[in-house]
Amino acid sequence: MLVTPKGGSYPHTVDGAGVRKVLHELRSRAIENFNGQFKAIFDANGPVPTRGERATARWVLGAVLVYQLTLLHRHEHGLDLRVGLQPFLQAA
């Protein structure tokens, strides 16, 4: 059973608190792995090569699109989705 949080002191003891904890840990781990991989591939650990909010948003959106197309291509060809992404993108 999954119950939405109601607030209150920690640790939560209501029904579903354990399920929420597991789901939160899985999501957190997946997001952090994606962020790290994305930043490494597109060299985004420092300042991005754009100026202004609109240009930066456009750059990030383009990077996400290229990342997704790369994963789709690698999936369709049965390649590992996590190994060799940066060299693949640099060769393209």
C-alpha positions in Angstrom: 0.0 0.0 0.0 1.3 3.5 -0.9 0.1 6.4 1.2 0.8 10.0 0.5 2.8 11.8 3.2 0.9 13.7 5.8 3.8 15.6 7.5 4.8 15.3 11.1 7.9 14.2 12.8 10.4 11.7 11.5 10.6 8.8 11.2 7.2 8.4 9.7 5.3 5.4 10.9 2.1 5.5 8.8 1.2 2.8 6.4 3.2 3.1 3.2 6.1 5.0 4.7 8.5 2.1 3.9 7.3 1.9 0.3 7.8 5.6 -0.2 11.3 5.4 1.3 12.3 2.6 -1.1 10.8 4.5 -4.1 12.6 7.7 -3.1 15.9 5.9 -2.7 15.6 4.3 -6.2 14.6 7.6 -7.8 17.4 9.5 -6.1 20.0 6.9 -7.2 18.7 6.9 -10.8 18.6 10.7 -11.0 22.1 11.2 -9.6 23.5 8.6 -12.0 21.9 10.3 -14.9 23.0 13.8 -13.8 26.6 12.6 -13.4 26.7 10.8 -16.7 25.0 13.7 -18.5 27.4 16.3 -17.1 30.4 14.2 -18.0 29.3 13.6 -21.5 28.4 17.2 -22.3 31.2 18.7 -20.2 28.6 20.6 -18.1 30.3 20.4 -14.7 31.3 24.0 -15.0 29.8 27.0 -16.9 27.9 26.1 -20.0 29.0 27.7 -23.3 26.1 30.1 -23.6 25.0 33.4 -22.2 21.5 34.1 -21.0 18.6 32.0 -19.7 17.0 31.4 -23.0 20.2 30.3 -24.8 21.2 28.1 -21.9 17.7 26.4 -21.8 18.0 25.9 -25.6 21.5 24.3 -25.1 20.3 22.0 -22.4 17.3 21.0 -24.4 19.5 20.2 -27.4 21.8 18.2 -25.3 18.9 16.1 -23.8 17.6 15.5 -27.3 21.0 14.3 -28.6 21.4 12.1 -25.5 18.0 10.5 -26.0 18.6 9.9 -29.7 22.0 8.3 -28.9 20.4 6.0 -26.4 17.7 5.1 -28.9 20.3 4.3 -31.5 22.4 2.2 -29.2 19.3 0.4 -27.9 18.1 -0.5 -31.4 21.6 -1.9 -32.3 21.9 -3.9 -29.0 24.8 -1.9 -27.7 25.4 -1.1 -24.0 23.5 2.0 -23.0 26.0 3.1 -20.4 29.4 2.4 -21.9 31.1 4.4 -24.6 28.5 7.2 -24.9 31.1 10.0 -24.9 33.3 8.5 -27.6 30.2 7.7 -29.7 29.0 11.3 -29.5 32.5 12.7 -30.2 32.8 10.5 -33.3 29.4 11.7 -34.7 
